Amino acid sequence: MRRASVLCKLVCGLMMSLITYVGLAAEATKVMTKYETVAAANYKHYTLGKFNGNLKIILNTIDGDADLYIKEGQEEKANFENYDISSATCGYDYIDIPASLSKPLSISVYGHPTYDNSTFELKVITYRLDNDDSFVHDDDVHDDETRGSLLMMILEFIFEILLDVLV
């Protein structure tokens, strides 16, 4: 059963990575990457401050079932009852945030109660569309800035899944 789950995540991850790659221009910057575990029916909360440009928020659930919730502003934290945008699938969730969305953003990862713990990787990537000349990012919000090819990020993701399958 575990092997089938991992293979399903691999196929979904590959498909979503290809969609992500086709949908983004060659210039992308990783803003943040977090590897964490959230307990059942609990949240991990993050605040993303000022930034300019489009964002892609990617939640890859490695074990369990984690869901993604986004809310504009910082007055209230996002949760499954109070959010502006969400993605709640089993495995690979992603949300495109347009540059026009108000900042800062509350990002919350919820651990579904059917699992004791959910382990996840959360990535935030800024990107410039081919027809968007206004791409600017604020270096103050980048805690894990990595410039480079989006293709390398996709290959890294595929390699991590393959290691999970083989181990």
C-alpha positions in Angstrom: 0.0 0.0 0.0 2.8 2.4 0.9 4.6 1.7 -2.5 1.3 2.5 -4.4 0.9 5.7 -2.4 4.5 6.7 -3.2 4.1 5.9 -6.9 0.9 7.9 -7.0 2.7 10.9 -5.5 5.5 10.4 -8.0 3.2 10.5 -11.0 1.2 13.4 -9.6 4.4 15.3 -8.8 5.9 14.7 -12.2 2.7 15.9 -13.9 2.4 19.0 -11.7 6.1 19.7 -12.2 5.7 19.7 -15.9 2.7 21.9 -15.7 4.7 24.2 -13.4 7.6 24.2 -15.8 5.5 25.0 -18.9 3.6 27.7 -17.0 6.6 29.6 -15.8 9.3 31.5 -17.5 13.0 30.5 -17.3 13.6 33.1 -14.5 12.4 31.8 -11.1 13.7 32.4 -7.6 13.1 30.1 -4.6 12.0 32.4 -1.8 11.5 29.8 0.9 11.7 26.0 1.5 10.5 24.4 4.7 10.6 20.7 5.6 8.4 20.1 8.6 5.8 17.9 10.3 2.4 19.0 11.5 0.3 17.0 14.0 -3.2 15.9 13.3 -5.8 18.8 13.3 -3.0 21.4 13.9 -1.4 24.1 11.8 2.0 25.3 10.9 1.7 29.1 10.2 4.0 31.3 8.1 3.9 34.9 7.1 5.3 36.0 3.7 6.0 39.8 3.8 6.5 42.3 1.0 7.2 41.0 -2.4 6.6 42.1 -6.0 5.8 39.6 -8.8 3.9 36.4 -9.1 4.3 33.5 -6.6 3.8 29.8 -6.8 3.3 28.1 -3.4 3.9 24.4 -3.6 3.1 21.9 -0.8 4.4 18.4 -1.3 3.0 16.0 1.3 5.7 13.4 1.9 3.7 11.4 4.5 0.2 11.8 5.8 -2.2 14.5 4.4 -1.3 18.2 4.6 -3.5 20.9 3.1 -2.6 24.5 2.1 -4.5 27.7 3.1 -3.7 31.3 2.1 -5.2 34.6 3.5 -4.4 38.2 2.6 -3.0 40.3 5.4 -1.6 39.4 8.7 -4.4 40.3 11.1 -5.8 36.7 11.0 -4.0 33.5 10.3 -5.4 31.4 7.4 -7.2 28.2 8.4 -9.8 25.8 6.8 -12.7 28.1 7.8 -11.1 31.4 7.1 -9.0 31.7 3.9 -8.9 33.4 0.5 -7.3 30.6 -1.5 -6.8 26.9 -0.7 -5.6 23.6 -2.1 -6.6 20.4 -0.3 -5.6 17.4 -2.2 -3.8 14.2 -1.1 -0.2 14.7 -2.1 0.8 17.6 -4.2 -0.9 21.0 -3.7 0.0 24.3 -5.4 -1.4 27.7 -5.6 -0.5 30.5 -8.0 -0.6 33.9 -6.3 -0.9 36.9 -8.7 1.2 40.0 -8.1 -2.0 41.9 -7.5 -2.9 40.0 -4.3 -2.5 42.2 -1.1 0.6 41.5 1.0 1.6 40.2 3.5 0.2 36.7 3.1 -0.7 34.3 5.9 0.3 30.8 4.7 -1.0 27.8 6.8 -0.4 24.1 6.5 -3.1 22.0 8.1 -2.5 18.4 9.2 -5.6 16.3 8.3 -7.0 14.5 11.3 -6.9 11.1 9.6 -3.1 10.9 10.2 -1.3 11.3 13.5 1.4 13.5 11.7 1.9 14.8 8.2 5.3 15.5 6.9 5.6 18.1 4.1 7.9 20.2 2.0 6.6 23.8 1.5 8.2 25.9 -1.3 7.5 29.5 -2.3 8.8 30.5 -5.7 8.7 34.0 -7.3 8.6 34.0 -11.1 8.3 36.3 -14.1 6.0 35.5 -16.9 7.3 35.8 -20.4 5.2 38.9 -21.0 5.8 40.5 -17.6 8.5 43.1 -17.5 7.7 44.2 -13.9 9.5 41.3 -12.1 11.1 42.6 -8.9 11.7 40.8 -5.6 12.5 42.2 -2.2 15.7 40.6 -0.9 14.5 41.2 2.7 12.0 38.3 2.5 14.3 35.7 1.0 15.5 33.2 3.6 16.6 30.5 1.2 17.2 32.4 -2.1 18.4 30.1 -4.9 18.6 31.5 -8.4 18.8 29.1 -11.2 17.0 26.9 -13.5 13.5 25.8 -12.7 14.3 22.6 -14.5 16.9 21.9 -11.8 14.3 22.4 -9.1 12.0 19.9 -10.9 14.8 17.4 -11.3 15.6 17.8 -7.6 12.0 17.0 -6.7 11.9 13.9 -9.0 15.2 12.7 -7.5 13.8 13.0 -3.9 10.6 11.0 -4.9 12.7 8.3 -6.5 14.9 8.0 -3.4 11.7 7.7 -1.3 10.5 4.9 -3.6 13.8 3.0 -3.5 14.4 3.3 0.2 
